[in-house]
Each structure stands twice: as C-alpha cells, then as structure tokens.
Amino acid sequence: MQTKFLKNTLIVLVLCFGFCTSYSCKSKEGNPDPVKPVDTNTNVPVKTDISYWITNPDKSLLIAKQSSALLFNATENQNPTITVDTTTTYQEMDGFGFTLTGGSATLINSLPESTRNALLNELFSDGENAIGISYLRISIGASDLNASVFSYDDMPAGQTDVNLENFSLAPDKTDLIPVLKSILLINPKIKILGSPWSPPVWMKTNGNTIGGSLLPAYYDAYARYFVRYITEMKSEGIPIDAITIQNEPLNPHNNPSMLMLATEQRDFIKKNLGPAFKDAGIKTKIILYDHNCDVPQYATSILSDPEAAQYVDGSGFHLYAGDISALTTVHNAYPDKNLYFTEQWVGGPGNFSGDMKWHVQNLIIGATRNWSRNVLEWNLASDPGYYPHTPGGCSNCEGAITIGGTTVTRNVSYYIIAHASKFVTAGSVRIASGNLTALQNVAFKTPTGKKVLIVLNTSSNLQTFNIEFNGRMAQTSLNSGAVATYVW
C-alpha cells in the first residue's frame, strides 16, 4: 500500500508540474503573470516591475527603496490615475544639483581624506548608495557664502587693471578648485555653471563690494574678465558649461552684489560679452537674468533684441518672488531659448515636512513642468552655525549637508534633490504625465529608456492611486506630504 501511495503521489506531482510549465501559474495575489507591454517608441518589451523610493515628512523613510516592487496589471478600479505617455516629449534635462559655494568647498576640503572621498562619491557617483548630482553652480569670485569677499583682480583703492595683468584664480586654488577636480574624477560629465556676485570693485560706480553698477568704461574689460576666467578654469581641467552675467541683478543689498538693469545687461551682452566670446572661440553658454520669477520681462526684453539674443542660450530664475509659471511665459514668447532654475535656499533650521513639500512641488515638479532644464538648490554645505559667510552675507542658509568637525548630517535639500538626481540622469527627456491636484507629479524618460515618475501627495490624507503606462496600471499609496520616485 505504501509503495502504491508514493507512486500515485509522484504521478500527481508530475501532472501539476506539467500544468505549471504549460500555462502561467498564479501569482501570490492570485492574478496571472501579466503580459509585458511594448514601448510603442522602440517596440521593445518594457519591464513590468516598478522600483520605488519614498521619503515621508516625519523622516520615517528617507529616500528609502521599498522591498516590494509594484506590478502592472489590467485591473480596473476607482482610484485616481496618473497616466505616463512617452510619445509626448518636452525639454531635455541637463541635471539636478546645488551651488558648490566657496564655503561649501572649504568645509568639504577640511574633512579627513577617507571621509571626504566617501562623501564626494555619495554625492556625485552613480553608485547604489549615491545620489548622482549632475549639475553644479559655482561663484565667479566670492559669493556671500565665502568667508571673505574677493574677485580675481582686486586692486588697491584708486587703482585699476584694464589689461587684467593682475588676474588670478589664486583665491579659489586652496579649496574650490581642488574639490572640483575631485568631483570631475568621479563624474567627468558634470555640468558647471559660473555666476558672479560682483565684478572687481574698481569696475563699479561706487567702488564697493555691495551694490553699485558696472561702469560702461569697463564693459570691455569685464567681458575679457569672463573670457579669462573660462580659459584659466579650462587650463585647470575644469570646463565651464555656462555662465550667468550677474547673480540677482535686481538685488544690490547682498555682500557681494551689484545692480544691473535689463538695459545694461542687454548692452553688455550684445556689444561686449557676446563678441568677446565669439572672438575667443568660447563655447560656454550665456544665461541671462538669474533672478526671481516676478520679473520675467527682464529676460524677454533682452531676448526681444536680436543683436543680444543671438549670443544668449537662455534665462535663469530663482523663486524668492513670483510664480514658477513665469518660466513658461518666457518659453512661450521665445521657445527656441532654454530655461534654467539656478537657485533656491532653505532657511535654517528649516522645517523638514514643509520645506520638502514646497520645494518638490514648486521646483522638482514645478520648474521642470515649466520647461527648466535643471533644478539647483542653494548651498551644498554649511557648518552647524551656517558658516562660512561674508559680513552681511546670508547668516542662516542651511546646506544640503551640515559638516561639523568630521560629522556629516544630511538635511532636507539633500533629499529634495536626491529624489530627482539619483534617477533622472543628464540627457533624460521630460515626458507627459497627468497632473492631479492631490498628486502633483512629473515624468521623464532616461537615455537608457527607463521611465521615472516623481509624485508628491499634497493632500492631508493618504492617497491610493494608479500609475498607468501603455494601457497597464499599477496601484500604490503615498502618505500625506510624502514624495516618491517610481522607476520602470
């Protein structure tokens, strides 16, 4: 009897095995394995599993990869649905990142070598535990987040240097340039934007680092100053992809700073800077404005001048005033010119949940849905007291990381940027996605064909929703105020 029982059991097992190899076996949820949809652009089967990373406003999850993948299936339900469509494309992306201020470089460079190398790899590599920053802004001369004010051609009071014989990058050779070289070894393709807070004071109407305007007599010298800067940084092995002409040209109150009206910037571009770049064979992009969204006409008034516009790649914006839709206003008027989002601070000590929600909604989602090719948060690093900064400079600018001695703490803007920089690599293209009131979102297709969807739950309740792609849907949920990045 025992032999017969074992024989019958074996027959049953063989039949069951044959059934499961001939037909799709049921998944744990009781649904058949889905047929892989086909990307209509490439006719290649796409991956059906969605990997995703979540940050909760209470910090219980911090860009944490979830262990269970989401599965596309054809189940209909009444949940709100975000439909992602690769057939509708918008701007190409240059990247996401921060301003590497002089103070940030000083703090990073002060770390022990092993700690510094590990931190730079975490920030700039594409490793599993890295966030893949792909765009940096640096100051041309000092910003207000340097320990002191300087230009690359400072002269004693009453003296000038029209021929730039005294020009030197020496003030940045201690920290900024060495840190940039280390970063370029990790990511040789990173894009670097240079922005001046002030020209040398001998070029200014008031002879002061704060305020004043650029004297027309020194327009030519200042254009050559930019050429010299780009050329000497290149000789250091640091390519400058783009420059803005003046950080916050309508804010003459910072230290350093300068007032530069739109008419002045227009004339400087078309008569001096543009021709100087052309004559020197400089390919570095010229980005105008670099200030708030409440005055988009600053940009459009320059772009309306063909002589100036021929030299201009696009316009840069901050969002300390105005609405992010100003970028679309400029795009609609001049669709052949690019848009950039170049700065937004977090005021220390910050409010993690509030800052996360505002910045993701207005910048990561808002700026990119309004045609920006990049998103840059403000300073990469500060110390626990928000130093270094100049006298009169920002005294509570919180870095993406806080460096105190050898301790590195990650702050809210680290996670804001990481939700995009880790996944939306340079060369990705924004694609269509249905934006929902309670589920603000933006979608991209990477150069390798991956789809990336960033979603923010702006409601006060948990939201259960669908992600739809190529007629298939995956169901997921997000807590109130949470942000998630979905990749498939």
ABEGO torsion letter per residue (X at the ends): XAAAAAAAAAAAAAAAAAAAAABBBBBAAGBBBBBBBBBAAAGBBBBABBBBBBBBAAGABBGBBBABBBBBBABBBABBBBBBBAABBBBBBAEBEBBBBAAAAAAAAABBAAAAAAAAAAAABABAABAGBABBBBBBEBBAABABBBBABBBBBGBBBAAGAABBAAAAAAAAAAAAAAAAAABAABBBBBBBABBBAAABAAGBABEEBBBAAAAAAAAAAAAAAAAAAAAAGBBBABBBABBGAABAABOBBBBBBAAAAAAAAAAAAAAAAAAAGBABBBBBGGBBAABAAAAAAAAABAAAAAABAEBBBBAABEBAAAAAAAAAABAABBBBBABBBBBOAEBAAAAAAAAAAAAAAAAAAAGBABBBBBBABBBAAGOBBBBGBBAABBBABBBBEABBBBBAAAAAAAAAAAABBBGBBBBBBBBBAABBBBBBBBAAGBBBBBBBBABABBBBBBBBBGGBBBBBBBBBGBBBBBBX
